[in-house]
Amino acid sequence: MPVTDPIADFLTRIRNASAAKHKTFDVPASNIKVAIAEILKDQGFIADYSRKDDGPQGTLQVKLRYYYGQPVIREIRRVSKPGRRVYAGVDNLPRVRNGLGVAIISTPRGVMSDKQARRENVGGEIICTIW
């Protein structure tokens, strides 16, 4: 069955795997999912990820992080959806949990965290928030 929103599917798989205390999970790969996984790894929300080129699309394997048995990711939420896109300028980028969390932004310069977007002085589509 085709997925209407592959980013929301990716975030839901992260949410479900961490709730079930899985160490790793697989998801069909795409460039935006790899970019999101890279940001999550840089910010310390996941331990690692790897892309396997098996078949036409490939697979992205994500290794989750836990702290004393509890998932590091407390909440991950899709903001901009196919039915309602949410854009923000550099002055209106959200601060997630007063800076403890991260908003992932799709900008003309690529996918980046909200802090990096403020540094580079660009706005864009708010993909998701995580803390």
C-alpha positions as CSV (number, residue, x, y, z in Angstrom):
1,M,0.0,0.0,0.0
2,P,1.5,3.4,-1.0
3,V,2.2,5.9,1.8
4,T,0.7,9.3,1.4
5,D,3.2,11.1,3.7
6,P,6.5,9.3,3.9
7,I,8.0,11.7,6.4
8,A,5.1,11.2,8.8
9,D,5.5,7.4,8.3
10,F,9.2,7.8,9.2
11,L,8.4,9.8,12.4
12,T,5.7,7.3,13.4
13,R,8.1,4.4,13.0
14,I,10.6,6.2,15.3
15,R,7.8,6.8,17.8
16,N,6.6,3.2,17.7
17,A,10.1,1.6,17.8
18,S,11.1,3.7,20.8
19,A,7.8,2.9,22.6
20,A,8.4,-0.8,22.0
21,K,12.1,-0.4,23.1
22,H,13.5,-1.7,19.8
23,K,17.2,-1.1,19.2
24,T,16.9,-0.7,15.5
25,F,14.2,-0.4,12.8
26,D,14.2,-0.2,9.0
27,V,12.4,2.2,6.8
28,P,12.4,2.7,3.0
29,A,15.1,5.2,2.2
30,S,14.9,8.7,0.6
31,N,17.1,11.7,0.6
32,I,14.9,13.7,3.0
33,K,14.8,10.8,5.5
34,V,18.6,10.6,5.4
35,A,18.8,14.3,6.0
36,I,16.4,14.1,9.0
37,A,18.3,11.1,10.4
38,E,21.6,13.0,10.1
39,I,20.1,15.9,12.1
40,L,18.7,13.5,14.7
41,K,22.2,11.9,15.0
42,D,24.0,15.3,15.3
43,Q,21.6,16.4,18.0
44,G,22.0,13.1,19.9
45,F,18.4,11.8,19.5
46,I,19.5,8.6,17.7
47,A,22.7,6.6,18.0
48,D,23.4,6.0,14.3
49,Y,21.9,5.3,10.9
50,S,23.0,3.5,7.8
51,R,21.7,3.3,4.3
52,K,21.6,0.0,2.5
53,D,21.2,0.0,-1.3
54,D,19.2,-3.1,-1.7
55,G,16.6,-2.8,-4.5
56,P,15.6,0.3,-6.4
57,Q,14.9,2.5,-3.3
58,G,17.1,1.1,-0.6
59,T,16.6,0.8,3.1
60,L,17.5,3.2,6.0
61,Q,18.4,1.4,9.2
62,V,18.1,3.6,12.3
63,K,19.6,2.7,15.7
64,L,17.8,4.4,18.6
65,R,19.3,5.7,21.8
66,Y,18.2,5.0,25.3
67,Y,19.2,6.6,28.6
68,Y,18.8,4.3,31.7
69,G,16.3,2.2,29.7
70,Q,14.1,5.2,28.7
71,P,14.0,6.5,25.1
72,V,15.9,9.7,24.5
73,I,13.1,10.9,22.2
74,R,10.3,12.0,24.4
75,E,8.1,13.4,21.7
76,I,8.3,13.7,17.9
77,R,5.6,15.6,16.1
78,R,4.9,16.4,12.4
79,V,4.2,20.1,12.0
80,S,3.8,20.7,8.2
81,K,1.5,18.1,6.6
82,P,0.5,17.5,3.0
83,G,-2.9,19.1,3.7
84,R,-1.5,22.1,5.5
85,R,2.0,23.3,4.9
86,V,3.6,25.4,7.6
87,Y,6.3,27.9,6.7
88,A,8.2,30.3,8.9
89,G,10.6,33.1,8.3
90,V,13.9,33.3,10.2
91,D,12.3,35.6,12.8
92,N,9.4,33.2,13.4
93,L,11.2,29.9,13.7
94,P,9.8,27.9,16.7
95,R,11.8,27.3,19.9
96,V,11.0,23.8,21.0
97,R,10.8,23.4,24.8
98,N,12.6,26.7,25.2
99,G,15.7,25.4,23.4
100,L,15.8,21.9,24.8
101,G,14.2,20.4,21.7
102,V,14.8,20.8,18.0
103,A,12.7,21.9,15.0
104,I,13.7,20.4,11.7
105,I,13.4,23.0,8.9
106,S,13.5,22.4,5.1
107,T,15.2,25.5,3.7
108,P,16.4,26.6,0.2
109,R,19.9,25.6,1.5
110,G,18.8,22.1,2.6
111,V,17.3,20.4,5.6
112,M,18.7,21.8,8.9
113,S,17.9,22.3,12.5
114,D,16.2,25.5,13.7
115,K,19.4,26.7,15.4
116,Q,21.4,26.2,12.2
117,A,18.7,28.0,10.2
118,R,18.9,31.0,12.6
119,R,22.7,31.1,12.2
120,E,22.4,31.0,8.4
121,N,19.5,33.5,8.5
122,V,17.1,31.4,6.5
123,G,13.5,30.3,7.0
124,G,11.5,27.5,5.4
125,E,9.0,24.7,5.9
126,I,8.8,23.4,9.4
127,I,9.0,19.6,9.0
128,C,8.8,18.4,12.6
129,T,9.6,19.2,16.2
130,I,11.4,16.8,18.5
131,W,12.4,16.8,22.2
